[in-house]
Amino acid sequence: MKKKILICSIVFSLFAVPAFSTVGFEFGIGSGYVFYNDKNTKEVNKKLGDGKEAILTTDALFLLQMNDFLIFTAGGDAVFDFRWNDGNHVNLVDYSFLIGARIYPNLAGLFFSADYALGRRTDFISLDDYEDRASTKWGNGFKLAIGYDFSYHLSSFAPLLSIALKSMPRGNARDNLLSISLKLTKHK
């Protein structure tokens, strides 16, 4: 009986969700800062020394608008942390799949979002005496954001500005990624 109810619920949602919602898309780029909390990453960055650094964030999301106040999101994001000094480099790439919700509290385009993140980090390290390419295990984290959606009352692509904090586990430590992004979005 429970199995039949579950199957009926899934089938109903497959037909009901598209009928009562609008599908949109969003993509963006930005920058930010990463707080690494594991000892190995801190040691490698210390070995590299003071050099140059560039951090690029990217993301792409599908948006499922349920009403004017609630949008479900699914997609992915990546953070590229490139560091280099005198021919040596440490490139740390964080990537994850996201699923969550965005809430508009009826204050024009202001929104809050919370996402579940499934992701990992791959490190590309090349120092004078050490080379390595390694990936962390997949981990469960979260991403919280606040922003302003200029397309909130429009039916065309428009900019969206957001500030986000993503926290991802890395064994016994967590990486905390703070980012600001400019995106193009359309969800109506």
Steps between C-alpha positions, in 0.01 A plus 500: 500500500778743593680417177187583295457833678864588433472408131174695463658804668800491266283463191269783614796731568647430154180627340393761755827688547538605134134603486522733800853636469734683265847375413784750479877511476781694663875520454765725644860576589662665795785497744554450869723356766554146626577419865691170500493325835699181437870495593629351171349776286633768736850346487502481119386862472771601750767316291387691192567827682366843419404503136207587285149366538182503292166359614219446252155365587248369248156349529203391292154415632164384375217685675155356563274786604211375713348844571617860548669413829659158450742363241661155512853487358727227361840537337866528578780736591878511496768707672841528334775616738819555298823589685843537342850621589832469310390215269326307780123473529225371725164477324205394715171428322183452706192372315159388616146414401231711666132455578301742712244776530489876459252708698387851404351672811300751288765774528537569127778271370668420834541126554653243733609156387615178660650211304624151575840450335663173398856573398873458529828678430781409262849640566762551229832569676838566337778622731879477458526181706143371492234418239157358564150476360246377752128518564315501827214259562151610404341685788166644605492872567274800472484837329316804637447817297334839508455712193295728283324374186439780249287262289250440781219687320625444144457221248841544336863447595625750757790524748506350845756589768566261790733433791539137603671287764565136412634260762639165386654223711857389421569204726547640852474863383270722295563739213293817529455687173376859504404637158330787325345431159337682214259277312253508216167345587157439353228317688165633381 
